[in-house]
């Protein structure tokens, strides 16, 4: 089973974000927060296309050279885990281990080239859940990719509930993908998190998206202010 002992820096492309979160042109016209973006290419490409995006992650306290070193280390670990557990993934849009490596590294190279300038512009903010340094409803949309629910063994129920509520504080709409834990099992924290969100009076839905790499991972959680 695919497993990691801790959260690792691993980035996906702008196009994958569009598919994972069913992002529309109207979404890109708003103020977007990418929470736990790590070394993703979403901010770099989205900014070039005119979107207003802030990414936050605790790894943004590090210099670009440190991030490159950590990415290189993570690359070997994740690729070996994927190679050993190929049955857990859908080899369609990404047809092979080799193409996966190329796709991920291309996205992370975009991030690394954009990172110094993006930090200077305030687009990369060193911050982490469950407490974010943003104003209430500062964003129209908050996205959380491959962090909440994926790391269910590392982060407990209380953390998940506090984290999703904090995202709902800073954004009028929140989308989280995927809803499976590492290894492909449904997250044990999803049901409790949904119940807590509904108790807070928020509108909650699970929606199918046009993306599936982790087998069965083709749904996102969408939360809206009522």
Rosetta blueprint (number, residue, H / E / L):
1 X L
2 X L
3 X L
4 X L
5 X L
6 X L
7 X L
8 X L
9 X L
10 X L
11 X L
12 X L
13 X L
14 X H
15 X H
16 X H
17 X H
18 X H
19 X H
20 X H
21 X L
22 X L
23 X L
24 X L
25 X H
26 X H
27 X H
28 X H
29 X L
30 X L
31 X E
32 X E
33 X E
34 X E
35 X E
36 X L
37 X L
38 X L
39 X L
40 X L
41 X L
42 X H
43 X H
44 X H
45 X H
46 X H
47 X H
48 X H
49 X L
50 X L
51 X L
52 X E
53 X E
54 X E
55 X E
56 X E
57 X L
58 X H
59 X H
60 X H
61 X H
62 X L
63 X L
64 X H
65 X H
66 X H
67 X H
68 X H
69 X H
70 X H
71 X H
72 X H
73 X H
74 X H
75 X H
76 X H
77 X H
78 X H
79 X H
80 X H
81 X H
82 X H
83 X H
84 X H
85 X L
86 X H
87 X H
88 X H
89 X E
90 X L
91 X L
92 X L
93 X L
94 X L
95 X L
96 X L
97 X H
98 X H
99 X H
100 X H
101 X H
102 X H
103 X H
104 X H
105 X H
106 X H
107 X H
108 X H
109 X H
110 X H
111 X H
112 X H
113 X H
114 X H
115 X H
116 X H
117 X H
118 X H
119 X H
120 X H
121 X L
122 X L
123 X L
124 X E
125 X E
126 X L
127 X L
128 X E
129 X L
130 X L
131 X E
132 X L
133 X L
134 X L
135 X L
136 X L
137 X L
138 X L
139 X E
140 X L
141 X E
142 X E
143 X E
144 X E
145 X E
146 X L
147 X L
148 X L
149 X L
150 X L
151 X L
152 X L
153 X L
154 X L
155 X L
156 X L
157 X H
158 X H
159 X H
160 X H
161 X H
162 X H
163 X H
164 X H
165 X H
166 X H
167 X H
168 X H
169 X H
170 X H
171 X E
172 X L
173 X E
174 X E
175 X E
176 X E
177 X E
178 X L
179 X L
180 X E
181 X L
182 X L
183 X L
184 X L
185 X L
186 X E
187 X L
188 X L
189 X L
190 X H
191 X H
192 X H
193 X H
194 X H
195 X H
196 X H
197 X H
198 X H
199 X H
200 X L
201 X L
202 X L
203 X E
204 X E
205 X E
206 X E
207 X E
208 X E
209 X L
210 X L
211 X L
212 X L
213 X L
214 X E
215 X L
216 X L
217 X L
218 X L
219 X E
220 X E
221 X E
222 X E
223 X E
224 X E
225 X L
226 X L
